[in-house]
Amino acid sequence: MANQAIGFCPVCNEKLFVKTFKCNHCNTEVSGDFEMSPFDYLTSEQKDFALVFIKCQGNIKDVEKTLGISYPTVKKNLDDLCNALNTKTEEKKLTRDEIKRKLKNKEISFEEAERLLGGEL
C-alpha cells in the first residue's frame, strides 16, 4: 500500500508542491510544478471528520452519534475544516431571541452563545 502524500514540510511547515507524477503501469513520468488540492493540506483528523460529515450527508445529529461527540464539538470541527479549506462563510447575525432559543435547545454551547452576544451573558 502506498504512503499518503503530506501537505506540509516537516522541517519548516510550509506547503509542499508536487514535482513529478509517475504511472506505475507504463512508467510515464510528468514533471513540473503542481499545487496539490486544498484537501491534501488537511490533517488526518480533518480528513476523517470530512468523510464522516459527508457520509452523514451533513446531518449534525448523525455526526454526533457516529463520532460520539457533542454538538459544539461537531461545530468546532466543522469550523476548523472550513477554515482549513478557506471556505469559511460569513456568519449570519442572529437575534438575541434566536441565540436564546438555540441555547435552550442545546444547539449551541453557553460559550458560543456568549461569543455571539459579544460577552453580554
N, CA, C and O atoms as CSV, one atom per row, in Angstrom:
chain,resi,resn,atom,element,x,y,z
A,1,MET,N,N,0.841,-1.179,0.000
A,1,MET,CA,C,0.000,0.000,0.000
A,1,MET,C,C,0.887,1.243,0.000
A,1,MET,O,O,1.862,1.316,0.747
A,2,ALA,N,N,0.548,2.209,-0.831
A,2,ALA,CA,C,1.350,3.418,-0.954
A,2,ALA,C,C,1.121,4.341,0.240
A,2,ALA,O,O,0.049,4.343,0.846
A,3,ASN,N,N,2.142,5.119,0.564
A,3,ASN,CA,C,2.018,6.122,1.622
A,3,ASN,C,C,1.180,7.288,1.118
A,3,ASN,O,O,1.153,7.582,-0.077
A,4,GLN,N,N,0.498,7.947,2.048
A,4,GLN,CA,C,-0.266,9.126,1.677
A,4,GLN,C,C,0.677,10.319,1.562
A,4,GLN,O,O,1.646,10.436,2.312
A,5,ALA,N,N,0.378,11.201,0.610
A,5,ALA,CA,C,1.175,12.411,0.452
A,5,ALA,C,C,0.954,13.315,1.650
A,5,ALA,O,O,-0.140,13.366,2.211
A,6,ILE,N,N,1.995,14.023,2.034
A,6,ILE,CA,C,1.861,15.007,3.091
A,6,ILE,C,C,1.769,16.381,2.454
A,6,ILE,O,O,2.328,16.607,1.380
A,7,GLY,N,N,1.075,17.293,3.100
A,7,GLY,CA,C,0.849,18.612,2.512
A,7,GLY,C,C,1.806,19.681,2.984
A,7,GLY,O,O,1.957,20.718,2.337
A,8,PHE,N,N,2.469,19.429,4.137
A,8,PHE,CA,C,3.332,20.453,4.707
A,8,PHE,C,C,4.730,19.911,4.969
A,8,PHE,O,O,4.899,18.737,5.299
A,9,CYS,N,N,5.720,20.764,4.822
A,9,CYS,CA,C,7.114,20.400,5.050
A,9,CYS,C,C,7.312,20.034,6.520
A,9,CYS,O,O,6.901,20.791,7.400
A,10,PRO,N,N,7.935,18.883,6.802
A,10,PRO,CA,C,8.158,18.502,8.194
A,10,PRO,C,C,9.228,19.354,8.881
A,10,PRO,O,O,9.363,19.302,10.103
A,11,VAL,N,N,9.978,20.127,8.120
A,11,VAL,CA,C,11.035,20.967,8.697
A,11,VAL,C,C,10.517,22.375,9.007
A,11,VAL,O,O,10.659,22.850,10.134
A,12,CYS,N,N,9.912,23.053,8.005
A,12,CYS,CA,C,9.514,24.456,8.198
A,12,CYS,C,C,8.003,24.669,8.212
A,12,CYS,O,O,7.540,25.786,8.443
A,13,ASN,N,N,7.229,23.610,7.966
A,13,ASN,CA,C,5.765,23.635,7.994
A,13,ASN,C,C,5.138,24.476,6.878
A,13,ASN,O,O,3.986,24.892,7.005
A,14,GLU,N,N,5.864,24.734,5.796
A,14,GLU,CA,C,5.297,25.432,4.633
A,14,GLU,C,C,4.635,24.401,3.711
A,14,GLU,O,O,4.943,23.211,3.780
A,15,LYS,N,N,3.717,24.872,2.839
A,15,LYS,CA,C,3.035,23.978,1.911
A,15,LYS,C,C,4.033,23.305,0.977
A,15,LYS,O,O,4.983,23.932,0.510
A,16,LEU,N,N,3.806,22.024,0.711
A,16,LEU,CA,C,4.620,21.282,-0.251
A,16,LEU,C,C,3.940,21.300,-1.619
A,16,LEU,O,O,2.717,21.410,-1.709
A,17,PHE,N,N,4.735,21.191,-2.677
A,17,PHE,CA,C,4.236,21.131,-4.040
A,17,PHE,C,C,4.769,19.862,-4.683
A,17,PHE,O,O,5.826,19.364,-4.295
A,18,VAL,N,N,4.049,19.341,-5.657
A,18,VAL,CA,C,4.431,18.106,-6.342
A,18,VAL,C,C,5.289,18.463,-7.551
A,18,VAL,O,O,4.954,19.378,-8.304
A,19,LYS,N,N,6.400,17.740,-7.740
A,19,LYS,CA,C,7.287,17.965,-8.889
A,19,LYS,C,C,7.083,16.927,-9.990
A,19,LYS,O,O,7.220,17.247,-11.171
A,20,THR,N,N,6.756,15.683,-9.619
A,20,THR,CA,C,6.693,14.610,-10.605
A,20,THR,C,C,5.520,13.673,-10.329
A,20,THR,O,O,5.247,13.322,-9.182
A,21,PHE,N,N,4.830,13.274,-11.403
A,21,PHE,CA,C,3.822,12.225,-11.339
A,21,PHE,C,C,4.337,11.056,-12.158
A,21,PHE,O,O,4.935,11.250,-13.217
A,22,LYS,N,N,4.107,9.836,-11.670
A,22,LYS,CA,C,4.576,8.656,-12.398
A,22,LYS,C,C,3.465,7.623,-12.471
A,22,LYS,O,O,2.796,7.346,-11.476
A,23,CYS,N,N,3.271,7.051,-13.663
A,23,CYS,CA,C,2.321,5.961,-13.862
A,23,CYS,C,C,3.025,4.648,-13.530
A,23,CYS,O,O,4.040,4.319,-14.143
A,24,ASN,N,N,2.502,3.904,-12.576
A,24,ASN,CA,C,3.104,2.614,-12.208
A,24,ASN,C,C,2.867,1.551,-13.268
A,24,ASN,O,O,3.535,0.517,-13.258
A,25,HIS,N,N,1.926,1.782,-14.187
A,25,HIS,CA,C,1.622,0.800,-15.225
A,25,HIS,C,C,2.601,0.896,-16.397
A,25,HIS,O,O,3.173,-0.113,-16.809
A,26,CYS,N,N,2.796,2.105,-16.936
A,26,CYS,CA,C,3.645,2.246,-18.121
A,26,CYS,C,C,4.924,3.034,-17.859
A,26,CYS,O,O,5.712,3.259,-18.778
A,27,ASN,N,N,5.135,3.455,-16.617
A,27,ASN,CA,C,6.321,4.203,-16.200
A,27,ASN,C,C,6.429,5.605,-16.808
A,27,ASN,O,O,7.502,6.207,-16.761
A,28,THR,N,N,5.347,6.134,-17.373
A,28,THR,CA,C,5.364,7.507,-17.860
A,28,THR,C,C,5.519,8.452,-16.676
A,28,THR,O,O,4.892,8.272,-15.632
A,29,GLU,N,N,6.372,9.471,-16.857
A,29,GLU,CA,C,6.566,10.472,-15.815
A,29,GLU,C,C,6.241,11.846,-16.370
A,29,GLU,O,O,6.605,12.181,-17.498
A,30,VAL,N,N,5.550,12.637,-15.560
A,30,VAL,CA,C,5.220,14.011,-15.915
A,30,VAL,C,C,5.848,14.888,-14.847
A,30,VAL,O,O,5.561,14.733,-13.660
A,31,SER,N,N,6.714,15.818,-15.274
A,31,SER,CA,C,7.397,16.696,-14.333
A,31,SER,C,C,6.937,18.132,-14.511
A,31,SER,O,O,6.560,18.545,-15.607
A,32,GLY,N,N,6.971,18.873,-13.444
A,32,GLY,CA,C,6.580,20.280,-13.467
A,32,GLY,C,C,6.368,20.760,-12.039
A,32,GLY,O,O,6.804,20.108,-11.090
A,33,ASP,N,N,5.713,21.876,-11.887
A,33,ASP,CA,C,5.363,22.394,-10.568
A,33,ASP,C,C,3.852,22.307,-10.420
A,33,ASP,O,O,3.114,23.056,-11.060
A,34,PHE,N,N,3.397,21.396,-9.580
A,34,PHE,CA,C,1.973,21.155,-9.413
A,34,PHE,C,C,1.572,21.442,-7.978
A,34,PHE,O,O,2.188,20.950,-7.032
A,35,GLU,N,N,0.517,22.257,-7.830
A,35,GLU,CA,C,-0.014,22.516,-6.499
A,35,GLU,C,C,-1.041,21.437,-6.181
A,35,GLU,O,O,-1.817,21.030,-7.046
A,36,MET,N,N,-1.040,20.990,-4.963
A,36,MET,CA,C,-1.991,19.967,-4.546
A,36,MET,C,C,-3.341,20.619,-4.252
A,36,MET,O,O,-3.436,21.842,-4.146
A,37,SER,N,N,-4.378,19.803,-4.123
A,37,SER,CA,C,-5.712,20.334,-3.820
A,37,SER,C,C,-5.778,20.762,-2.362
A,37,SER,O,O,-4.949,20.332,-1.559
A,38,PRO,N,N,-6.738,21.594,-2.005
A,38,PRO,CA,C,-6.881,22.007,-0.606
A,38,PRO,C,C,-7.058,20.813,0.342
A,38,PRO,O,O,-6.666,20.885,1.507
A,39,PHE,N,N,-7.640,19.732,-0.146
A,39,PHE,CA,C,-7.846,18.544,0.690
A,39,PHE,C,C,-6.526,17.876,1.068
A,39,PHE,O,O,-6.435,17.225,2.109
A,40,ASP,N,N,-5.508,18.033,0.230
A,40,ASP,CA,C,-4.204,17.437,0.521
A,40,ASP,C,C,-3.499,18.129,1.678
A,40,ASP,O,O,-2.544,17.589,2.237
A,41,TYR,N,N,-3.960,19.317,2.040
A,41,TYR,CA,C,-3.345,20.065,3.131
A,41,TYR,C,C,-4.080,19.881,4.462
A,41,TYR,O,O,-3.715,20.497,5.463
A,42,LEU,N,N,-5.110,19.036,4.473
A,42,LEU,CA,C,-5.838,18.755,5.711
A,42,LEU,C,C,-5.062,17.773,6.579
A,42,LEU,O,O,-4.303,16.945,6.074
A,43,THR,N,N,-5.261,17.875,7.891
A,43,THR,CA,C,-4.690,16.867,8.791
A,43,THR,C,C,-5.494,15.580,8.632
A,43,THR,O,O,-6.593,15.597,8.078
A,44,SER,N,N,-4.954,14.474,9.112
A,44,SER,CA,C,-5.693,13.209,9.010
A,44,SER,C,C,-6.999,13.286,9.797
A,44,SER,O,O,-7.999,12.695,9.391
A,45,GLU,N,N,-7.000,14.013,10.926
A,45,GLU,CA,C,-8.217,14.166,11.709
A,45,GLU,C,C,-9.274,14.954,10.934
A,45,GLU,O,O,-10.459,14.622,10.973
A,46,GLN,N,N,-8.836,15.999,10.232
A,46,GLN,CA,C,-9.773,16.789,9.434
A,46,GLN,C,C,-10.331,15.964,8.275
A,46,GLN,O,O,-11.511,16.079,7.946
A,47,LYS,N,N,-9.499,15.144,7.662
A,47,LYS,CA,C,-9.974,14.274,6.573
A,47,LYS,C,C,-10.978,13.266,7.098
A,47,LYS,O,O,-12.013,13.033,6.472
A,48,ASP,N,N,-10.680,12.661,8.253
A,48,ASP,CA,C,-11.598,11.688,8.849
A,48,ASP,C,C,-12.942,12.338,9.167
A,48,ASP,O,O,-13.997,11.766,8.890
A,49,PHE,N,N,-12.897,13.542,9.755
A,49,PHE,CA,C,-14.135,14.255,10.084
A,49,PHE,C,C,-14.914,14.565,8.807
A,49,PHE,O,O,-16.131,14.385,8.771
A,50,ALA,N,N,-14.230,15.027,7.763
A,50,ALA,CA,C,-14.896,15.358,6.496
A,50,ALA,C,C,-15.594,14.136,5.913
A,50,ALA,O,O,-16.714,14.242,5.414
A,51,LEU,N,N,-14.944,12.981,5.971
A,51,LEU,CA,C,-15.561,11.758,5.447
A,51,LEU,C,C,-16.821,11.391,6.222
A,51,LEU,O,O,-17.834,11.029,5.624
A,52,VAL,N,N,-16.764,11.482,7.549
A,52,VAL,CA,C,-17.948,11.184,8.363
A,52,VAL,C,C,-19.056,12.191,8.061
A,52,VAL,O,O,-20.217,11.809,7.912
A,53,PHE,N,N,-18.705,13.465,7.973
A,53,PHE,CA,C,-19.686,14.509,7.678
A,53,PHE,C,C,-20.372,14.238,6.337
A,53,PHE,O,O,-21.590,14.378,6.221
A,54,ILE,N,N,-19.600,13.854,5.339
A,54,ILE,CA,C,-20.167,13.551,4.018
A,54,ILE,C,C,-21.028,12.294,4.080
A,54,ILE,O,O,-22.125,12.275,3.523
A,55,LYS,N,N,-20.547,11.238,4.752
A,55,LYS,CA,C,-21.337,10.007,4.885
A,55,LYS,C,C,-22.665,10.270,5.579
A,55,LYS,O,O,-23.673,9.636,5.266
A,56,CYS,N,N,-22.663,11.213,6.528
A,56,CYS,CA,C,-23.885,11.582,7.259
A,56,CYS,C,C,-24.684,12.640,6.517
A,56,CYS,O,O,-25.681,13.144,7.034
A,57,GLN,N,N,-24.256,12.978,5.318
A,57,GLN,CA,C,-24.914,13.953,4.448
A,57,GLN,C,C,-25.164,15.276,5.164
A,57,GLN,O,O,-26.188,15.927,4.959
A,58,GLY,N,N,-24.205,15.660,6.010
A,58,GLY,CA,C,-24.289,16.942,6.685
A,58,GLY,C,C,-25.230,16.972,7.875
A,58,GLY,O,O,-25.424,18.028,8.477
A,59,ASN,N,N,-25.817,15.841,8.227
A,59,ASN,CA,C,-26.728,15.792,9.368
A,59,ASN,C,C,-25.900,15.782,10.654
A,59,ASN,O,O,-25.247,14.788,10.974
A,60,ILE,N,N,-25.934,16.889,11.383
A,60,ILE,CA,C,-25.069,17.048,12.555
A,60,ILE,C,C,-25.416,16.034,13.639
A,60,ILE,O,O,-24.520,15.532,14.319
A,61,LYS,N,N,-26.703,15.723,13.812
A,61,LYS,CA,C,-27.101,14.714,14.814
A,61,LYS,C,C,-26.465,13.365,14.493
A,61,LYS,O,O,-26.007,12.666,15.397
A,62,ASP,N,N,-26.432,12.990,13.203
A,62,ASP,CA,C,-25.805,11.725,12.798
A,62,ASP,C,C,-24.298,11.763,13.020
A,62,ASP,O,O,-23.698,10.763,13.413
A,63,VAL,N,N,-23.688,12.921,12.769
A,63,VAL,CA,C,-22.248,13.068,13.004
A,63,VAL,C,C,-21.962,12.911,14.498
A,63,VAL,O,O,-21.002,12.241,14.877
A,64,GLU,N,N,-22.786,13.522,15.343
A,64,GLU,CA,C,-22.642,13.394,16.796
A,64,GLU,C,C,-22.661,11.919,17.205
A,64,GLU,O,O,-21.793,11.456,17.945
A,65,LYS,N,N,-23.670,11.189,16.707
A,65,LYS,CA,C,-23.818,9.767,17.055
A,65,LYS,C,C,-22.644,8.938,16.540
A,65,LYS,O,O,-22.093,8.109,17.264
A,66,THR,N,N,-22.269,9.168,15.291
A,66,THR,CA,C,-21.202,8.384,14.667
A,66,THR,C,C,-19.876,8.560,15.387
A,66,THR,O,O,-19.158,7.590,15.628
A,67,LEU,N,N,-19.555,9.804,15.728
A,67,LEU,CA,C,-18.259,10.093,16.347
A,67,LEU,C,C,-18.314,10.105,17.876
A,67,LEU,O,O,-17.275,10.130,18.536
A,68,GLY,N,N,-19.531,10.087,18.440
A,68,GLY,CA,C,-19.675,10.121,19.890
A,68,GLY,C,C,-19.203,11.438,20.487
A,68,GLY,O,O,-18.573,11.470,21.544
A,69,ILE,N,N,-19.523,12.539,19.778
A,69,ILE,CA,C,-19.104,13.864,20.244
A,69,ILE,C,C,-20.322,14.771,20.345
A,69,ILE,O,O,-21.380,14.464,19.796
A,70,SER,N,N,-20.168,15.889,21.049
A,70,SER,CA,C,-21.276,16.814,21.270
A,70,SER,C,C,-21.465,17.755,20.081
A,70,SER,O,O,-20.602,17.881,19.211
A,71,TYR,N,N,-22.625,18.410,20.079
A,71,TYR,CA,C,-22.928,19.384,19.030
A,71,TYR,C,C,-21.852,20.471,18.940
A,71,TYR,O,O,-21.375,20.761,17.843
A,72,PRO,N,N,-21.454,21.085,20.080
A,72,PRO,CA,C,-20.415,22.118,19.973
A,72,PRO,C,C,-19.104,21.590,19.381
A,72,PRO,O,O,-18.406,22.317,18.673
A,73,THR,N,N,-18.771,20.336,19.666
A,73,THR,CA,C,-17.543,19.755,19.112
A,73,THR,C,C,-17.679,19.546,17.608
A,73,THR,O,O,-16.732,19.782,16.857
A,74,VAL,N,N,-18.867,19.098,17.164
A,74,VAL,CA,C,-19.107,18.949,15.726
A,74,VAL,C,C,-18.952,20.309,15.051
A,74,VAL,O,O,-18.280,20.421,14.026
A,75,LYS,N,N,-19.575,21.345,15.625
A,75,LYS,CA,C,-19.490,22.688,15.049
A,75,LYS,C,C,-18.050,23.197,15.020
A,75,LYS,O,O,-17.625,23.805,14.038
A,76,LYS,N,N,-17.300,22.951,16.096
A,76,LYS,CA,C,-15.897,23.372,16.144
A,76,LYS,C,C,-15.095,22.667,15.050
A,76,LYS,O,O,-14.315,23.296,14.336
A,77,ASN,N,N,-15.299,21.339,14.926
A,77,ASN,CA,C,-14.577,20.584,13.900
A,77,ASN,C,C,-14.960,21.053,12.500
A,77,ASN,O,O,-14.111,21.124,11.611
A,78,LEU,N,N,-16.232,21.370,12.306
A,78,LEU,CA,C,-16.684,21.853,11.005
A,78,LEU,C,C,-16.089,23.229,10.709
A,78,LEU,O,O,-15.671,23.495,9.582
A,79,ASP,N,N,-16.049,24.098,11.711
A,79,ASP,CA,C,-15.410,25.410,11.540
A,79,ASP,C,C,-13.929,25.261,11.206
A,79,ASP,O,O,-13.415,25.945,10.322
A,80,ASP,N,N,-13.238,24.353,11.925
A,80,ASP,CA,C,-11.818,24.104,11.656
A,80,ASP,C,C,-11.620,23.613,10.220
A,80,ASP,O,O,-10.694,24.040,9.530
A,81,LEU,N,N,-12.500,22.710,9.782
A,81,LEU,CA,C,-12.418,22.174,8.426
A,81,LEU,C,C,-12.643,23.281,7.395
A,81,LEU,O,O,-11.896,23.385,6.422
A,82,CYS,N,N,-13.655,24.097,7.604
A,82,CYS,CA,C,-13.929,25.203,6.682
A,82,CYS,C,C,-12.769,26.185,6.632
A,82,CYS,O,O,-12.396,26.669,5.563
A,83,ASN,N,N,-12.204,26.475,7.797
A,83,ASN,CA,C,-11.049,27.383,7.833
A,83,ASN,C,C,-9.866,26.787,7.085
A,83,ASN,O,O,-9.176,27.495,6.351
A,84,ALA,N,N,-9.625,25.487,7.265
A,84,ALA,CA,C,-8.503,24.827,6.589
A,84,ALA,C,C,-8.694,24.826,5.077
A,84,ALA,O,O,-7.726,24.896,4.320
A,85,LEU,N,N,-9.946,24.746,4.645
A,85,LEU,CA,C,-10.240,24.737,3.207
A,85,LEU,C,C,-10.495,26.147,2.669
A,85,LEU,O,O,-10.822,26.320,1.495
A,86,ASN,N,N,-10.344,27.148,3.533
A,86,ASN,CA,C,-10.595,28.548,3.156
A,86,ASN,C,C,-11.993,28.733,2.588
A,86,ASN,O,O,-12.181,29.450,1.605
A,87,THR,N,N,-12.983,28.079,3.214
A,87,THR,CA,C,-14.363,28.188,2.750
A,87,THR,C,C,-15.272,28.758,3.819
A,87,THR,O,O,-16.493,28.633,3.730
A,88,LYS,N,N,-14.692,29.377,4.823
A,88,LYS,CA,C,-15.492,29.940,5.920
A,88,LYS,C,C,-16.404,31.013,5.364
A,88,LYS,O,O,-15.954,31.984,4.755
A,89,THR,N,N,-17.702,30.820,5.584
A,89,THR,CA,C,-18.658,31.807,5.120
A,89,THR,C,C,-18.931,32.808,6.239
A,89,THR,O,O,-18.710,32.526,7.417
A,90,GLU,N,N,-19.399,33.942,5.856
A,90,GLU,CA,C,-19.732,34.969,6.840
A,90,GLU,C,C,-20.864,34.466,7.716
A,90,GLU,O,O,-21.879,33.980,7.215
A,91,GLU,N,N,-20.690,34.583,9.012
A,91,GLU,CA,C,-21.683,34.116,9.963
A,91,GLU,C,C,-22.907,35.017,9.925
A,91,GLU,O,O,-22.797,36.241,9.994
A,92,LYS,N,N,-24.086,34.389,9.812
A,92,LYS,CA,C,-25.330,35.142,9.813
A,92,LYS,C,C,-25.525,35.729,11.200
A,92,LYS,O,O,-25.345,35.042,12.206
A,93,LYS,N,N,-25.890,36.993,11.250
A,93,LYS,CA,C,-26.119,37.672,12.520
A,93,LYS,C,C,-27.443,37.173,13.100
A,93,LYS,O,O,-28.505,37.379,12.513
A,94,LEU,N,N,-27.367,36.516,14.256
A,94,LEU,CA,C,-28.565,36.004,14.914
A,94,LEU,C,C,-29.103,37.049,15.888
A,94,LEU,O,O,-28.347,37.820,16.479
A,95,THR,N,N,-30.421,37.056,16.040
A,95,THR,CA,C,-31.011,37.943,17.031
A,95,THR,C,C,-30.786,37.347,18.417
A,95,THR,O,O,-30.466,36.167,18.557
A,96,ARG,N,N,-30.957,38.174,19.423
A,96,ARG,CA,C,-30.808,37.725,20.805
A,96,ARG,C,C,-31.780,36.573,21.098
A,96,ARG,O,O,-31.411,35.608,21.766
A,97,ASP,N,N,-33.023,36.673,20.598
A,97,ASP,CA,C,-34.015,35.618,20.823
A,97,ASP,C,C,-33.624,34.314,20.133
A,97,ASP,O,O,-33.822,33.232,20.686
A,98,GLU,N,N,-33.062,34.418,18.910
A,98,GLU,CA,C,-32.610,33.206,18.204
A,98,GLU,C,C,-31.479,32.525,18.971
A,98,GLU,O,O,-31.434,31.299,19.069
A,99,ILE,N,N,-30.571,33.329,19.509
A,99,ILE,CA,C,-29.457,32.780,20.279
A,99,ILE,C,C,-29.979,32.094,21.539
A,99,ILE,O,O,-29.530,31.001,21.882
A,100,LYS,N,N,-30.919,32.729,22.225
A,100,LYS,CA,C,-31.504,32.138,23.436
A,100,LYS,C,C,-32.225,30.825,23.115
A,100,LYS,O,O,-32.125,29.857,23.869
A,101,ARG,N,N,-32.957,30.796,21.985
A,101,ARG,CA,C,-33.657,29.573,21.576
A,101,ARG,C,C,-32.665,28.454,21.288
A,101,ARG,O,O,-32.864,27.316,21.712
A,102,LYS,N,N,-31.578,28.784,20.555
A,102,LYS,CA,C,-30.562,27.779,20.235
A,102,LYS,C,C,-29.891,27.259,21.501
A,102,LYS,O,O,-29.600,26.068,21.608
A,103,LEU,N,N,-29.647,28.143,22.451
A,103,LEU,CA,C,-29.043,27.735,23.720
A,103,LEU,C,C,-29.989,26.829,24.490
A,103,LEU,O,O,-29.568,25.802,25.023
A,104,LYS,N,N,-31.266,27.199,24.554
A,104,LYS,CA,C,-32.269,26.397,25.261
A,104,LYS,C,C,-32.395,25.006,24.636
A,104,LYS,O,O,-32.548,24.018,25.353
A,105,ASN,N,N,-32.333,24.924,23.315
A,105,ASN,CA,C,-32.457,23.645,22.599
A,105,ASN,C,C,-31.140,22.884,22.508
A,105,ASN,O,O,-31.053,21.846,21.853
A,106,LYS,N,N,-30.107,23.420,23.182
A,106,LYS,CA,C,-28.772,22.814,23.205
A,106,LYS,C,C,-28.175,22.675,21.809
A,106,LYS,O,O,-27.417,21.745,21.533
A,107,GLU,N,N,-28.529,23.620,20.931
A,107,GLU,CA,C,-27.944,23.657,19.597
A,107,GLU,C,C,-26.601,24.373,19.609
A,107,GLU,O,O,-25.775,24.182,18.716
A,108,ILE,N,N,-26.391,25.197,20.627
A,108,ILE,CA,C,-25.114,25.871,20.821
A,108,ILE,C,C,-24.739,25.788,22.290
A,108,ILE,O,O,-25.598,25.606,23.153
A,109,SER,N,N,-23.456,25.923,22.564
A,109,SER,CA,C,-22.984,25.898,23.945
A,109,SER,C,C,-23.146,27.283,24.571
A,109,SER,O,O,-23.377,28.272,23.876
A,110,PHE,N,N,-23.020,27.329,25.887
A,110,PHE,CA,C,-23.065,28.611,26.593
A,110,PHE,C,C,-21.966,29.531,26.073
A,110,PHE,O,O,-22.184,30.725,25.870
A,111,GLU,N,N,-20.775,28.953,25.858
A,111,GLU,CA,C,-19.642,29.746,25.376
A,111,GLU,C,C,-19.920,30.331,23.990
A,111,GLU,O,O,-19.570,31.476,23.704
A,112,GLU,N,N,-20.559,29.523,23.131
A,112,GLU,CA,C,-20.892,30.000,21.784
A,112,GLU,C,C,-21.939,31.111,21.861
A,112,GLU,O,O,-21.845,32.109,21.146
A,113,ALA,N,N,-22.942,30.934,22.735
A,113,ALA,CA,C,-23.960,31.968,22.907
A,113,ALA,C,C,-23.325,33.262,23.409
A,113,ALA,O,O,-23.665,34.352,22.948
A,114,GLU,N,N,-22.419,33.132,24.340
A,114,GLU,CA,C,-21.728,34.299,24.884
A,114,GLU,C,C,-20.919,35.015,23.804
A,114,GLU,O,O,-20.905,36.243,23.724
A,115,ARG,N,N,-20.242,34.208,22.970
A,115,ARG,CA,C,-19.453,34.784,21.871
A,115,ARG,C,C,-20.361,35.519,20.893
A,115,ARG,O,O,-20.049,36.629,20.461
A,116,LEU,N,N,-21.495,34.890,20.541
A,116,LEU,CA,C,-22.419,35.509,19.587
A,116,LEU,C,C,-23.032,36.798,20.129
A,116,LEU,O,O,-23.346,37.717,19.373
A,117,LEU,N,N,-23.195,36.848,21.438
A,117,LEU,CA,C,-23.762,38.037,22.054
A,117,LEU,C,C,-22.714,39.071,22.421
A,117,LEU,O,O,-23.027,40.115,22.994
A,118,GLY,N,N,-21.472,38.774,22.086
A,118,GLY,CA,C,-20.393,39.718,22.370
A,118,GLY,C,C,-20.111,39.879,23.851
A,118,GLY,O,O,-19.787,40.973,24.314
A,119,GLY,N,N,-20.235,38.768,24.605
A,119,GLY,CA,C,-19.935,38.793,26.042
A,119,GLY,C,C,-21.036,39.395,26.879
A,119,GLY,O,O,-20.793,39.789,28.019
A,120,GLU,N,N,-22.262,39.480,26.338
A,120,GLU,CA,C,-23.378,40.092,27.078
A,120,GLU,C,C,-24.017,39.161,28.099
A,120,GLU,O,O,-24.883,39.608,28.850
A,121,LEU,N,N,-23.639,37.904,28.163
A,121,LEU,CA,C,-24.284,36.977,29.112
A,121,LEU,C,C,-23.740,37.137,30.501
A,121,LEU,O,O,-24.172,36.437,31.417
